[in-house]
Each structure stands twice: as structure tokens, then as C-alpha cells.
Amino acid sequence: MDVKGFRTFLEVARERHFGRAAERLNITQAAVSARIKQLEEYFDTTLFVRQRNNIHLTSSGERLVRYAEVMVSTLQQAKDDLKLTHQEQAQLTIAGTPNIWDAYLQHCLGVITETLTGYAFCADTLSQEQVNRALLQRTLDMGILFEPVKSELLECRQMTTLPLVLVSTRSQQLEQALNQDYVYLDWGVAFSQEHARRHPNLGAPSMRTSGARIALDVLLSRGGAAYLPQSMVQPFVDSGQLYQVAHESLIERPVYLAYRKDSPLLDGILDVAAKLSHTAPAGDFMLQAAADNPASDQES
């Protein structure tokens, strides 16, 4: 079975449209249809329900997605590794959830790639479930997470603690901040539980998001309040663009590194772990990016 068929299947599954999938793959729509038909014949099942302007996966198609993702990503990883062989480099793949990138990994990865020689890096954004699965399937070397993983095959160690503070664009009391344009930011299960315990009578937020940079942009452009990393918001607090709401609003979130215990790249992973443990959550790299945002310029 040609891996091109699986790539095409995943593209159609994402686009829900044969024509758009063909455009993204730079092939004809007839070729897309032929590859999907070949897969359906191979597995002796129907993968898509085809209705006018409505294409969606069957139950068989939904089950095939994760296998197709593994096959495509494994092949790409193999190709990258073979290319790096000529350069005598090893490739380390690293992934984190969206908020991990915004609050911690974006700056840390910059430090790692600048100071750790002999390795090439592949970085991605994945959900907690996808990180766990990719680690077990050996398509990912390292996962950076807010929630610890539980598996006998995986090592999980805490790298740092990320302080989250409630900030607002107005100087006000805790309850006022939580009830006026509050943006709820998803910092994981433990945060959700602590948030519910501290604020049991909170109404529906004006917005929910999984991106810290999104929340920061919203606050600076239209006002409101949100729980954000102290390292990310401190320059805006210092400049008077944001106000920290009540000292008791601070919530700390551990950050974990997970990897396979039997990884053939264990030495490289441990080198990365050592760098992570000695790197601050944020620095000039992240804060300059935030300061350059047009939304923040409007407030200054």
C-alpha cells in the first residue's frame, strides 16, 4: 500500500472536500478519488459518506485516522533521519500543547537549539492525548505537558513550575475582574479543578481559548481579565497596561517532560532535560514578540 494513499485520506478527512484536498496535494480530483477508492478496496470498507456538499468519515474511517497518522509521520521521520545520517546528526522530535508553547517552550526551544550541538530538532503542537500516543508509538521523542503521563514505558519528570496570575486591563477587585470580559484559558485538568474550587459561582466567561498569546492579544486590544503566566505579563504590568488582581489569585502549574525509558536517543533527551531545568520560562525572545504585537501598540 502506497503511503500517498494515506496522506490523501488524511487530507480529505481534514478538508471534508475532495476538490480542496486535491488542491492542497497539488494533484487532480480524479487522483484523489482513485487513491481513496484503492484504500477502500484494500480494507474492504467504506471510509467516507459522500453526500452533496457533505463528506464525512464513516466509523471505519474514523478508526483508520490514527493508523494513517502513524504511518505518514513514521515515514517522514525515517526520511529525515536518513538525510541527517550524512551530516552525522541525530533528530530529536519535541511536542507540547498550545499553552506550553506560549508560556514556556517557545523561549526554551530557542535556547536549546542555540546551545545544544550535534542534533537537529523537529517541533510540533499536539494535544495531551496525541503526545501520549506519539510517545508510545515512537513517533515522538519528548513531550512537554502540564499533566503527568502514566505508563510503565514512559519516564515523566517535573521541569519547572509556572506561576499563573489573574491580570486585568483595569485596576479592580477579584470578583469584578472575573465577571467583566473574563477570558478563560485552558491550563489543563488540575487548573480547571483548582479554578472551580476558588471560583465556584463564576458565570460564563466572555471567551474560552487554549492559547495564551490569543488571550493576551484579546486583553490588550479590547480589555478584560485572564489567568496568564507571570513571566509573560510582567512587562505589561510594569508599564501599566495590565494590573495583577489580588495576590491570592496566583495558581502554580507544574511543567513535565515525558519520554520513553528505552529511547535510543536517551543521551540527547537528557541533555535537553538539563537545559530545560536551567532555563527560565520566558525571556527576551517571547516578550519581544508580545511587545511587537499590533494589539499592544494600540494600548501604549
MISETOR-779534 format. One record per residue: x, y, z of N, C-alpha, C, O in turn. Coordinates in steps of 0.05 Angstrom, whole numbers, padded with zeros to 5 digits, always signed. Layout:
BEGIN
XYZXYZXYZXYZ ...
***
This chain:
BEGIN
+00017-00024+00000+00000+00000+00000+00018+00025+00000+00034+00028+00018 +00014+00043-00020+00029+00067-00022+00022+00087+00000-00002+00091+00004 +00042+00098+00013+00036+00117+00034+00021+00142+00024+00009+00157+00039 +00023+00147-00003+00009+00170-00014-00021+00167-00010-00035+00187-00007 -00031+00143-00010-00059+00138-00005-00067+00147+00023-00089+00158+00026 -00050+00142+00043-00056+00151+00070-00055+00181+00073-00071+00193+00087 -00035+00193+00060-00033+00223+00060-00059+00235+00048-00070+00254+00059 -00068+00224+00026-00092+00234+00013-00116+00230+00031-00133+00247+00033 -00118+00207+00043-00140+00201+00062-00141+00221+00084-00163+00231+00091 -00118+00227+00096-00117+00247+00118-00125+00275+00109-00138+00289+00124 -00117+00282+00085-00123+00308+00074-00153+00311+00069-00165+00332+00076 -00166+00290+00058-00195+00291+00054-00209+00292+00080-00229+00305+00083 -00199+00276+00100-00211+00276+00126-00210+00304+00139-00229+00312+00153 -00189+00319+00135-00186+00346+00146-00204+00366+00131-00217+00382+00143 -00203+00364+00104-00217+00384+00088-00247+00379+00084-00262+00397+00079 -00254+00353+00087-00282+00345+00082-00291+00352+00054-00314+00358+00049 -00271+00352+00035-00277+00360+00008-00255+00349-00010-00232+00354-00006 -00263+00334-00031-00244+00322-00049-00229+00344-00065-00205+00341-00070 -00243+00364-00074-00231+00385-00090-00210+00400-00075-00188+00405-00085 -00216+00409-00050-00196+00424-00034-00173+00406-00027-00150+00416-00026 -00178+00380-00022-00156+00362-00016-00137+00360-00040-00113+00359-00037 -00149+00359-00064-00133+00357-00088-00116+00382-00092-00092+00380-00099 -00127+00405-00086-00111+00430-00088-00088+00430-00069-00066+00439-00076 -00093+00422-00044-00071+00422-00024-00050+00402-00031-00026+00406-00025 -00057+00380-00043-00038+00359-00050-00025+00364-00078-00007+00350-00086 -00036+00384-00092-00027+00391-00119-00030+00367-00139-00012+00361-00154 -00052+00354-00137-00059+00332-00156-00088+00336-00165-00101+00355-00156 -00097+00320-00184-00124+00323-00194-00144+00311-00175-00137+00294-00158 -00169+00320-00177-00190+00308-00160-00195+00279-00167-00202+00263-00150 -00190+00272-00193-00193+00244-00201-00172+00227-00187-00178+00204-00180 -00148+00238-00183-00127+00222-00170-00134+00218-00140-00129+00197-00129 -00146+00239-00128-00155+00236-00100-00176+00214-00098-00174+00197-00081 -00196+00215-00116-00217+00195-00115-00206+00167-00119-00214+00148-00106 -00186+00164-00137-00174+00138-00143-00159+00127-00119-00160+00104-00113 -00145+00145-00104-00130+00136-00081-00148+00128-00058-00143+00108-00044 -00170+00143-00054-00189+00135-00034-00203+00109-00041-00207+00092-00024 -00209+00105-00066-00222+00080-00075-00203+00057-00071-00211+00035-00062 -00177+00061-00076-00157+00040-00072-00156+00032-00042-00154+00008-00036 -00156+00052-00025-00156+00046+00004-00181+00030+00012-00180+00011+00027 -00204+00039+00002-00229+00026+00009-00230-00003-00001-00240-00021+00013 -00218-00008-00024-00217-00035-00034-00197-00052-00018-00202-00075-00013 -00175-00040-00010-00155-00054+00005-00166-00063+00032-00162-00086+00041 -00180-00045+00046-00191-00051+00072-00219-00063+00071-00231-00070+00091 -00230-00064+00047-00257-00075+00042-00278-00062+00060-00293-00075+00074 -00278-00035+00059-00297-00019+00075-00300+00008+00063-00284+00017+00046 -00321+00022+00071-00325+00050+00062-00314+00069+00082-00320+00067+00106 -00297+00088+00073-00284+00106+00091-00298+00133+00094-00296+00146+00114 -00313+00141+00073-00327+00167+00073-00356+00163+00065-00362+00147+00047 -00373+00178+00077-00401+00181+00068-00402+00205+00049-00396+00227+00057 -00409+00200+00025-00408+00221+00004-00436+00231-00001-00453+00216-00013 -00441+00255+00007-00467+00268+00001-00460+00295-00011-00438+00305-00008 -00479+00307-00024-00475+00333-00037-00466+00354-00016-00481+00359+00003 -00442+00365-00021-00431+00385-00003-00429+00376+00026-00429+00392+00045 -00427+00350+00030-00425+00340+00057-00411+00313+00057-00423+00292+00053 -00385+00313+00060-00368+00289+00061-00358+00286+00090-00346+00304+00100 -00363+00263+00102-00353+00258+00129-00345+00229+00132-00353+00212+00116 -00329+00224+00152-00317+00198+00157-00339+00178+00167-00357+00186+00182 -00336+00154+00158-00352+00132+00170-00338+00124+00196-00317+00134+00202 -00350+00106+00211-00337+00096+00235-00311+00082+00228-00292+00084+00244 -00310+00068+00206-00285+00055+00197-00264+00076+00190-00240+00073+00197 -00273+00098+00177-00254+00119+00170-00243+00132+00195-00219+00139+00195 -00260+00137+00215-00250+00149+00240-00229+00132+00253-00210+00142+00265 -00233+00105+00252-00214+00087+00265-00188+00086+00249-00166+00081+00261 -00189+00091+00223-00165+00090+00207-00147+00114+00210-00123+00113+00205 -00159+00136+00219-00144+00162+00221-00118+00158+00237-00097+00166+00227 -00120+00147+00261-00096+00146+00278-00074+00128+00266-00051+00133+00269 -00083+00106+00252-00063+00089+00239-00050+00103+00215-00026+00100+00211 -00066+00118+00201-00055+00133+00178-00035+00154+00188-00014+00159+00175 -00042+00168+00210-00024+00188+00221+00003+00176+00229+00024+00188+00224 +00002+00153+00241+00027+00139+00249+00043+00132+00225+00068+00136+00225 +00031+00121+00204+00046+00112+00181+00059+00136+00167+00082+00134+00159 +00044+00158+00163+00055+00181+00149+00077+00194+00166+00098+00201+00155 +00072+00198+00192+00092+00211+00208+00117+00194+00211+00140+00204+00212 +00114+00167+00214+00137+00150+00216+00154+00150+00191+00178+00151+00192 +00141+00150+00168+00156+00151+00143+00171+00177+00140+00195+00177+00132 +00158+00200+00147+00172+00226+00146+00195+00227+00165+00217+00237+00158 +00192+00216+00189+00213+00215+00208+00237+00199+00198+00260+00206+00202 +00231+00176+00186+00252+00159+00174+00267+00174+00153+00292+00172+00151 +00253+00188+00135+00266+00203+00114+00284+00224+00125+00307+00228+00116 +00274+00239+00146+00290+00260+00158+00315+00248+00171+00337+00259+00170 +00312+00225+00185+00334+00213+00199+00356+00204+00179+00380+00207+00184 +00347+00193+00156+00367+00184+00136+00381+00207+00124+00405+00205+00118 +00368+00230+00120+00381+00254+00110+00402+00263+00130+00424+00272+00122 +00395+00262+00155+00414+00272+00176+00438+00254+00180+00458+00262+00190 +00435+00228+00171+00457+00209+00173+00482+00220+00159+00505+00217+00169 +00478+00232+00136+00501+00243+00121+00514+00266+00135+00537+00272+00130 +00499+00280+00153+00511+00302+00168+00520+00294+00196+00528+00310+00212 +00518+00268+00202+00525+00257+00228+00510+00271+00250+00521+00278+00271 +00484+00276+00245+00467+00289+00266+00444+00270+00272+00436+00254+00255 +00434+00272+00297+00410+00257+00305+00387+00277+00307+00391+00300+00314 +00363+00267+00300+00340+00285+00301+00324+00279+00327+00318+00256+00333 +00318+00300+00341+00301+00298+00365+00274+00311+00360+00274+00335+00352 +00253+00297+00363+00226+00308+00359+00215+00316+00386+00216+00300+00405 +00203+00339+00387+00193+00350+00412+00166+00363+00407+00162+00376+00387 +00147+00359+00425+00120+00370+00421+00109+00379+00448+00116+00368+00469 +00091+00399+00447+00078+00408+00471+00050+00417+00464+00043+00421+00440 +00033+00421+00484+00006+00431+00479+00008+00461+00473+00029+00473+00478 -00013+00473+00461-00011+00501+00453-00002+00520+00475+00015+00537+00470 -00013+00517+00499-00005+00535+00520+00024+00531+00530+00037+00549+00539 +00034+00506+00527+00062+00501+00534+00080+00517+00516+00100+00528+00525 +00073+00519+00490+00089+00534+00472+00089+00564+00479+00110+00577+00480 +00065+00574+00484+00062+00603+00490+00077+00611+00516+00090+00631+00517 +00074+00594+00536+00083+00602+00563+00111+00593+00570+00123+00603+00588 +00121+00573+00556+00146+00560+00565+00165+00551+00543+00188+00559+00542 +00154+00535+00525+00172+00520+00506+00183+00538+00484+00205+00532+00474 +00168+00559+00476+00177+00575+00454+00205+00587+00460+00223+00585+00443 +00208+00599+00483+00234+00610+00491+00254+00588+00496+00277+00591+00488 +00246+00568+00511+00265+00546+00518+00276+00532+00494+00300+00526+00493 +00260+00527+00474+00270+00514+00450+00290+00531+00435+00310+00521+00424 +00286+00557+00436+00306+00575+00424+00333+00572+00438+00354+00572+00425 +00333+00571+00464+00357+00567+00480+00370+00540+00473+00394+00539+00470 +00354+00519+00472+00364+00492+00467+00377+00490+00440+00400+00480+00438 +00364+00500+00419+00375+00497+00392+00400+00514+00389+00417+00507+00372 +00403+00535+00404+00427+00552+00402+00451+00541+00417+00474+00546+00409 +00446+00526+00438+00467+00517+00455+00473+00487+00454+00495+00478+00462 +00455+00471+00443+00459+00442+00442+00467+00434+00413+00451+00437+00395 +00492+00425+00410+00502+00419+00383+00500+00389+00378+00498+00372+00396 +00501+00382+00352+00500+00353+00345+00473+00342+00340+00470+00318+00334 +00452+00359+00343+00425+00349+00340+00409+00368+00321+00414+00392+00321 +00391+00356+00306+00371+00372+00292+00344+00367+00306+00340+00346+00318 +00327+00388+00305+00302+00386+00321+00277+00388+00303+00277+00403+00283 +00257+00373+00310+00231+00375+00297+00211+00381+00319+00209+00366+00339 +00197+00404+00316+00179+00413+00337+00150+00414+00327+00146+00420+00304 +00131+00408+00345+00103+00407+00337+00085+00414+00360+00094+00414+00383 +00061+00421+00354+00040+00427+00374+00019+00404+00373+00007+00399+00352 +00016+00391+00395-00003+00368+00397-00019+00370+00423-00011+00384+00442 -00042+00356+00423-00057+00354+00448-00044+00335+00467-00026+00320+00459 -00053+00335+00492-00042+00317+00512-00045+00288+00503-00026+00272+00505 -00068+00281+00493-00073+00254+00484-00055+00246+00461-00044+00224+00460 -00051+00265+00442-00034+00259+00419-00005+00256+00427+00009+00239+00416 +00004+00272+00446+00031+00269+00456+00035+00242+00469+00055+00228+00463 +00017+00234+00486+00019+00207+00499+00020+00185+00478+00037+00167+00480 +00003+00186+00458+00002+00166+00438+00027+00165+00421+00038+00144+00415 +00037+00189+00413+00061+00191+00397+00086+00180+00411+00103+00168+00399 +00087+00186+00437+00110+00175+00453+00110+00145+00454+00130+00132+00450 +00087+00133+00458+00084+00104+00459+00089+00091+00432+00100+00069+00431 +00082+00105+00411+00086+00095+00384+00113+00101+00372+00118+00095+00349 +00130+00115+00388+00158+00121+00380+00159+00141+00356+00180+00143+00343 +00138+00157+00352+00139+00178+00332+00146+00205+00344+00147+00225+00330 +00150+00205+00370+00157+00229+00385+00178+00222+00406+00175+00202+00420 +00198+00238+00409+00219+00233+00429+00213+00246+00456+00218+00233+00477 +00202+00270+00456+00197+00285+00481+00171+00299+00480+00164+00311+00460 +00156+00298+00502+00131+00313+00504+00133+00331+00528+00141+00323+00550 +00125+00357+00525+00125+00376+00547+00096+00381+00553+00080+00390+00536 +00088+00376+00578+00059+00375+00585+00054+00388+00612+00072+00391+00629 +00029+00396+00617+00020+00405+00643+00010+00382+00660+00010+00385+00685 +00002+00361+00648-00008+00338+00663+00012+00315+00660+00021+00309+00638 +00019+00302+00682+00038+00279+00681+00026+00255+00666+00002+00251+00668 +00042+00241+00652+00033+00216+00639+00038+00192+00657+00056+00192+00674 +00022+00172+00653+00024+00148+00669+00027+00124+00651+00007+00114+00640 +00051+00114+00650+00057+00090+00634+00083+00078+00644+00102+00093+00649 +00085+00052+00646+00110+00039+00654+00132+00043+00633+00155+00040+00639 +00124+00049+00608+00143+00053+00587+00155+00081+00586+00175+00086+00573 +00142+00100+00600+00150+00128+00598+00161+00138+00624+00152+00131+00646 +00181+00155+00622+00192+00170+00645+00179+00198+00644+00177+00210+00623 +00171+00208+00667+00158+00234+00668+00170+00249+00692+00168+00240+00715 +00183+00272+00686+00196+00287+00708+00187+00316+00706+00183+00327+00685 +00185+00329+00730+00177+00357+00730+00201+00374+00723+00223+00370+00734 +00197+00393+00705+00219+00411+00696+00219+00437+00711+00240+00448+00718 +00195+00448+00716+00193+00474+00728+00165+00478+00738+00147+00461+00734 +00160+00500+00751+00133+00508+00760+00126+00535+00747+00142+00554+00749 +00104+00537+00735+00096+00561+00720+00075+00576+00737+00053+00566+00740 +00082+00600+00748+00062+00615+00763+00042+00629+00744+00050+00643+00725 +00016+00625+00749-00005+00638+00734-00018+00659+00751-00025+00653+00774 -00021+00683+00741-00033+00704+00757-00057+00715+00742-00057+00716+00717 -00077+00724+00757-00100+00737+00745-00093+00766+00739-00087+00781+00758 -00094+00774+00714-00088+00802+00707-00112+00814+00693-00128+00799+00680 -00115+00840+00694-00137+00854+00682-00127+00880+00670-00106+00891+00678 -00142+00890+00651-00134+00916+00639-00145+00939+00656-00141+00963+00649 -00159+00933+00678-00168+00953+00696-00160+00946+00725-00159+00923+00732 -00155+00966+00740-00149+00962+00769-00175+00957+00783-00191+00976+00788 -00180+00932+00791-00206+00925+00804-00203+00901+00822-00182+00889+00823 -00224+00895+00836-00224+00873+00855-00228+00847+00840-00235+00846+00817 -00223+00825+00855-00223+00798+00843-00250+00792+00830-00250+00784+00807 -00272+00795+00844-00298+00788+00833-00305+00805+00809-00318+00795+00791 -00297+00830+00809-00303+00848+00786-00288+00838+00762-00300+00837+00740 -00263+00830+00765-00247+00821+00742-00258+00796+00730-00258+00792+00706 -00269+00778+00748-00279+00752+00738-00307+00755+00725-00316+00736+00712 -00319+00777+00728-00346+00780+00718-00349+00801+00696-00371+00808+00688 -00326+00812+00687-00326+00832+00666-00306+00825+00644-00282+00828+00648 -00316+00814+00622-00299+00807+00599-00278+00787+00607-00255+00790+00599 -00285+00767+00624-00265+00747+00632-00260+00727+00610-00278+00716+00598 -00234+00722+00605-00225+00703+00585-00215+00678+00599-00195+00680+00614 -00229+00656+00595-00220+00631+00609-00199+00617+00591-00204+00611+00568 -00176+00612+00603-00154+00600+00589-00150+00571+00599-00148+00567+00623 -00149+00552+00580-00147+00524+00588-00118+00517+00595-00100+00515+00578 -00113+00514+00621-00086+00506+00631-00086+00478+00641-00068+00470+00657 -00104+00461+00632-00104+00433+00639-00124+00425+00661-00138+00443+00672 -00125+00399+00666-00146+00389+00684-00142+00399+00713-00161+00408+00725 -00117+00399+00723-00112+00407+00750-00119+00437+00754-00130+00445+00775 -00113+00453+00734-00121+00482+00735-00151+00485+00736-00162+00501+00751 -00165+00470+00719-00194+00471+00717-00206+00465+00744-00225+00478+00753 -00195+00444+00758-00206+00437+00784-00201+00458+00805-00218+00464+00821 -00177+00469+00805-00170+00490+00824-00186+00516+00819-00194+00529+00837 -00189+00522+00793-00204+00545+00785-00233+00543+00795-00245+00562+00806 -00245+00519+00791-00273+00514+00800-00275+00516+00831-00295+00526+00841 -00254+00507+00845-00255+00508+00874-00254+00536+00884-00267+00544+00903 -00237+00553+00871-00233+00580+00880-00256+00598+00872-00263+00617+00886 -00268+00592+00849-00289+00610+00838-00314+00594+00831-00321+00591+00808 -00327+00583+00852-00350+00565+00847-00374+00578+00835-00390+00564+00823 -00377+00604+00838-00402+00617+00829-00397+00634+00804-00412+00652+00798 -00375+00629+00790-00368+00644+00767-00387+00639+00744-00394+00616+00738 -00396+00660+00731-00413+00657+00707-00398+00649+00683-00374+00644+00684 -00411+00648+00660-00399+00640+00635-00379+00662+00627-00385+00685+00627 -00354+00654+00619-00334+00674+00611-00342+00686+00584-00357+00674+00569 -00331+00709+00577-00337+00721+00552-00323+00707+00529-00330+00709+00506 -00302+00691+00536-00287+00677+00515-00271+00654+00528-00263+00656+00551 -00269+00632+00513-00252+00610+00521-00231+00605+00499-00237+00608+00476 -00206+00599+00508-00185+00594+00488-00164+00575+00500-00162+00573+00525 -00149+00563+00483-00126+00546+00492-00100+00559+00486-00079+00547+00489 -00100+00584+00477-00076+00598+00470-00071+00623+00488-00087+00641+00489 -00048+00623+00502-00042+00645+00520-00037+00671+00504-00045+00692+00513 -00024+00668+00481-00019+00692+00464-00046+00704+00454-00049+00728+00452 -00065+00686+00448-00091+00695+00439-00104+00711+00462-00115+00733+00457 -00104+00700+00486-00116+00714+00509-00102+00741+00514-00116+00761+00519 -00076+00741+00512-00061+00766+00517-00069+00787+00496-00073+00811+00502 -00070+00779+00471-00078+00797+00450-00106+00809+00454-00111+00832+00450 -00124+00791+00462-00152+00800+00467-00153+00821+00490-00166+00841+00487 -00138+00815+00511-00138+00834+00534-00127+00861+00525-00138+00882+00532 -00105+00861+00510-00092+00886+00503-00108+00902+00482-00105+00926+00479 -00124+00887+00466-00139+00901+00445-00167+00911+00453-00175+00932+00445 -00181+00895+00471-00208+00903+00478-00213+00904+00508-00235+00911+00517 -00193+00896+00524-00197+00896+00553-00207+00870+00564-00217+00853+00549 -00205+00866+00590-00215+00842+00603-00195+00831+00623-00177+00846+00631 -00199+00806+00631-00181+00793+00651-00177+00764+00643-00194+00752+00630 -00154+00753+00652-00148+00725+00647-00125+00716+00665-00110+00732+00675 -00124+00690+00669-00101+00678+00683-00079+00674+00662-00082+00658+00643 -00056+00687+00665-00034+00685+00647-00007+00681+00662-00006+00688+00686 +00013+00671+00649+00039+00667+00662+00051+00693+00672+00051+00713+00657 +00061+00693+00696+00072+00718+00707+00095+00728+00690+00098+00752+00686 +00112+00710+00680+00135+00718+00663+00126+00731+00637+00140+00749+00627 +00102+00724+00627+00092+00735+00602+00081+00763+00606+00084+00780+00589 +00067+00767+00629+00052+00792+00633+00068+00813+00649+00059+00836+00649 +00090+00806+00661+00104+00825+00679+00111+00851+00665+00108+00872+00677 +00122+00850+00640+00128+00876+00627+00104+00894+00623+00106+00918+00625 +00080+00882+00619+00056+00897+00615+00045+00908+00641+00032+00929+00642 +00050+00893+00663+00043+00902+00690+00062+00926+00697+00052+00946+00708 +00088+00923+00691+00107+00944+00697+00100+00970+00682+00104+00992+00692 +00090+00967+00657+00084+00991+00641+00056+01002+00647+00049+01023+00636 +00040+00989+00663+00014+00999+00670-00008+00991+00650-00031+01000+00653 -00001+00973+00631-00022+00964+00612-00039+00942+00624-00063+00939+00617 -00028+00927+00643-00043+00906+00657-00040+00910+00687-00020+00922+00697 -00059+00900+00703-00058+00901+00732-00061+00873+00743-00079+00858+00734 -00044+00866+00762-00047+00840+00775-00070+00842+00796-00070+00861+00812 -00088+00824+00794-00112+00824+00811-00108+00806+00835-00108+00782+00833 -00104+00818+00859-00103+00803+00884-00081+00782+00884-00080+00765+00866 -00064+00784+00904-00041+00765+00906-00051+00736+00909-00038+00718+00899 -00074+00732+00922-00084+00705+00927-00095+00692+00901-00103+00669+00902 -00095+00707+00879-00105+00695+00854-00083+00677+00841-00089+00663+00821 -00059+00678+00851-00037+00662+00838-00043+00632+00840-00050+00622+00861 -00039+00618+00817-00042+00589+00815-00017+00578+00802-00010+00588+00780 -00004+00559+00814+00021+00548+00802+00015+00522+00787+00001+00505+00797 +00027+00520+00763+00024+00496+00747+00051+00483+00742+00069+00496+00731 +00054+00458+00750+00079+00443+00744+00081+00438+00713+00060+00434+00700 +00105+00437+00703+00110+00431+00675+00127+00405+00675+00147+00403+00688 +00118+00386+00659+00131+00359+00659+00143+00353+00631+00134+00362+00611 +00165+00338+00632+00178+00327+00609+00173+00296+00609+00179+00283+00629 +00163+00286+00587+00158+00257+00585+00173+00246+00561+00175+00258+00540 +00184+00221+00564+00198+00208+00543+00199+00178+00549+00194+00169+00571 +00206+00163+00528+00208+00134+00532+00233+00127+00547+00255+00138+00541 +00231+00108+00566+00254+00100+00581+00275+00085+00564+00299+00086+00570 +00265+00072+00542+00283+00057+00526+00290+00071+00500+00298+00058+00480 +00288+00097+00499+00293+00112+00475+00322+00109+00466+00340+00111+00483 +00328+00104+00441+00355+00103+00431+00369+00130+00432+00394+00131+00429 +00354+00151+00435+00365+00178+00436+00365+00189+00465+00362+00213+00469 +00367+00171+00484+00364+00179+00512+00385+00200+00521+00378+00218+00536 +00410+00198+00511+00430+00217+00518+00422+00245+00510+00425+00264+00525 +00412+00248+00485+00403+00273+00475+00379+00284+00491+00378+00308+00497 +00361+00266+00498+00337+00274+00513+00346+00285+00541+00335+00305+00550 +00365+00271+00553+00374+00280+00580+00389+00307+00578+00388+00323+00596 +00403+00311+00555+00416+00337+00551+00395+00359+00549+00399+00381+00560 +00374+00354+00534+00352+00373+00532+00339+00378+00559+00333+00401+00567 +00335+00356+00575+00323+00359+00601+00340+00377+00619+00330+00393+00634 +00366+00374+00617+00384+00390+00634+00382+00420+00626+00382+00437+00643 +00380+00425+00600+00377+00453+00590+00350+00464+00599+00349+00487+00608 +00329+00448+00597+00303+00458+00605+00302+00465+00635+00290+00485+00642 +00314+00449+00651+00313+00453+00680+00328+00478+00689+00324+00488+00711 +00346+00488+00671+00361+00512+00678+00354+00536+00661+00368+00556+00661 +00331+00535+00647+00322+00557+00630+00296+00568+00642+00277+00554+00647 +00296+00595+00645+00272+00608+00655+00249+00605+00635+00253+00602+00611 +00224+00604+00645+00200+00601+00628+00198+00620+00605+00188+00614+00583 +00207+00645+00609+00205+00665+00588+00229+00683+00588+00244+00684+00608 +00233+00697+00566+00256+00715+00564+00251+00735+00542+00229+00739+00533 +00273+00748+00533+00270+00768+00513+00257+00758+00488+00243+00773+00474 +00262+00733+00480+00252+00722+00455+00221+00723+00455+00210+00732+00436 +00209+00714+00477+00180+00713+00478+00168+00741+00483+00149+00749+00470 +00180+00756+00501+00169+00781+00509+00171+00802+00487+00154+00819+00484 +00193+00800+00472+00195+00819+00449+00173+00813+00429+00162+00832+00417 +00167+00787+00424+00146+00780+00405+00119+00792+00415+00104+00802+00398 +00114+00790+00440+00089+00801+00451+00089+00832+00449+00068+00843+00442 +00112+00844+00454+00112+00873+00454+00109+00884+00426+00099+00906+00422 +00117+00868+00406+00115+00877+00378+00087+00873+00367+00082+00882+00344 +00069+00861+00382+00043+00855+00372+00027+00881+00368+00027+00898+00385 +00014+00885+00344-00001+00909+00339-00021+00916+00361-00026+00939+00366 -00033+00895+00373-00054+00899+00393-00043+00914+00417-00056+00932+00428 -00018+00907+00425-00006+00920+00448+00002+00948+00441+00002+00966+00459 +00009+00954+00416+00016+00981+00407-00007+01000+00410-00003+01024+00416 -00031+00990+00407-00055+01007+00408-00059+01016+00437-00071+01037+00442 -00050+01000+00456-00055+01007+00484-00033+01025+00495-00037+01039+00515 -00009+01026+00482+00013+01040+00493+00012+01070+00484+00030+01085+00492 
***
